[in-house]
């Protein structure tokens, strides 16, 4: 059981930041084909051959070149090897089995000592009122070099070990009595070990920040509070930047459509509701603002985006750009970074006005002339993606950066978010743990199955199903039926 509860504890899992993959540029020589230099010696590249049967076709033959660092990914002027922590294996099943029988945080923590890959943040609560979180995994330590770039493969920059388990990011009964995880960076700049760059953040902090806003300094909360927290998404980035945008538009000369769109934004609660016109405006404005700010510099530098669109394109998924533009907008709106490559001075306000005009034009072309009729769902559709990211039928009401989703998905798209609420009894209170949960994919991960999307409506409406009590066994005979 990956996520759940037993008679005494409950636990869940979210993503952890961990640079589990390192790239090595091997030193080769034309005079020594099939060899690479490592620790002062030329060594032969090892090759492993595979035969891959293909149904209805001929068997394919694959040869994989290996160095001491791992398989060779590409040979385009360089020989790049990939060192992945997962290739060493991980006793995950054994760890999960130990978690399932744990009755205290000490036992829970001990169960995760052998967890290596993938790095995951395990959250914990028990019937004695204790809470905790452990970002367990294999965090490689590199003594030299810059790990987020290809490292020299000659030996000096090899992995020298892993962060000790005791030093891995973790928390137990913090003073604030709240732990919220949403894939955000779990450490501050004072943390002595490297665990990846901010470009690898799964959540730039908006989702976790919203959770803390709801949970901090509150007590006696009922399950309905957590259900509302899981079902709705307020964009904290929008909450911080929309007031600056409205201030920038206040004295600007606007078209009628731009004035209407600004009016829609002025009354927004920053919730990314699928039927919200303001959410549609914000979701269009923000990438346009990124493009307006960085696009001229990309063009001037002739950034080869087509060679690596995911890594080089200007988008809301580039968290480094997101963090930088937010900081400049709020803390240094007259920064010279807004100046054009040719020297024309700009400010955050002037760039925001340019981006807002572009966003309104895009929305009018896509959704019609009236800003009040625009919706987030109409902008990008409301679909539910399967685990392999295959769009399926049905309508979901999810949005990015929700507690339920935990993935950076396009607005109007819901991920397969398992939602669970576990109510652990207070000391001296009622016995037993009560739990409820729901998974929008139903009981089948086959997108062609009628039971794949049978719970989407309930999930989208914030509904749950009761979970069986820990250790309970069904009595009598059980009859299973499949009906078309």
MOTABEL-V787996 format. One record per backbone hydrogen bond with DSSP energy under -1.0 kcal/mol. NH is the residue of the N-H (numbers start at 1). CO is the residue of the C=O. If there is no record, write none. Layout:
BEGIN
{{NH	CO} {NH	CO}}
END
This chain:
BEGIN
{{4	11} {6	9} {10	125} {11	4} {12	123} {14	121} {20	18} {22	83} {24	81} {25	151} {26	79} {32	29} {35	32} {36	43} {37	27} {38	41} {39	154} {41	38} {43	36} {45	34} {46	66} {48	64} {50	62} {52	60} {57	54} {60	52} {62	50} {64	48} {66	46} {67	70} {72	65} {73	80} {80	74} {81	24} {82	71} {83	22} {85	20} {87	84} {88	85} {89	86} {92	90} {95	91} {96	92} {97	93} {98	94} {99	95} {100	96} {102	99} {108	104} {109	105} {110	106} {111	107} {113	110} {115	112} {120	136} {121	14} {122	134} {123	12} {124	132} {125	10} {126	130} {127	8} {129	126} {132	124} {133	171} {134	122} {135	169} {136	120} {136	134} {138	116} {141	161} {149	146} {151	23} {153	25} {158	155} {160	141} {163	139} {167	164} {168	165} {171	133} {173	131} {177	174} {191	188} {200	197} {201	198} {202	183} {209	205} {210	206} {211	207} {212	208} {213	209} {214	210} {215	211} {216	212} {218	215} {225	222} {227	223} {228	224} {229	225} {230	226} {231	227} {232	228} {235	270} {239	235} {240	236} {241	237} {242	238} {245	241} {246	242} {247	243} {248	244} {249	245} {250	246} {252	249} {259	255} {260	256} {261	257} {262	258} {263	259} {264	260} {265	261} {266	262} {268	265} {272	233} {273	271} {276	273} {280	276} {281	277} {282	278} {283	279} {284	280} {285	281} {286	282} {288	284} {289	285} {290	286} {291	287} {292	288} {293	289} {294	290} {295	291} {298	294} {299	295} {300	296} {301	297} {303	298} {305	303} {307	304} {308	305} {312	308} {313	309} {318	315} {319	317} {322	318} {323	319} {324	320} {325	321} {326	322} {327	323} {328	324} {329	325} {330	326} {331	327} {332	328} {335	332} {338	335} {339	336} {340	344} {343	340} {348	333} {351	347} {352	348} {353	349} {354	350} {355	351} {356	352} {357	353} {358	354} {359	355} {360	356} {361	357} {362	358} {363	359} {364	360} {365	361} {366	362} {367	363} {368	364} {373	370} {374	371} {377	274} {379	375} {380	376} {381	377} {385	414} {386	390} {389	386} {392	384} {406	402} {409	407} {413	410} {414	383} {417	415} {419	438} {421	436} {423	434} {429	426} {434	423} {436	421} {437	465} {438	419} {442	439} {444	441} {449	446} {452	449} {456	453} {459	455} {460	456} {461	457} {462	459} {463	458} {465	437} {467	435} {472	469}}
END
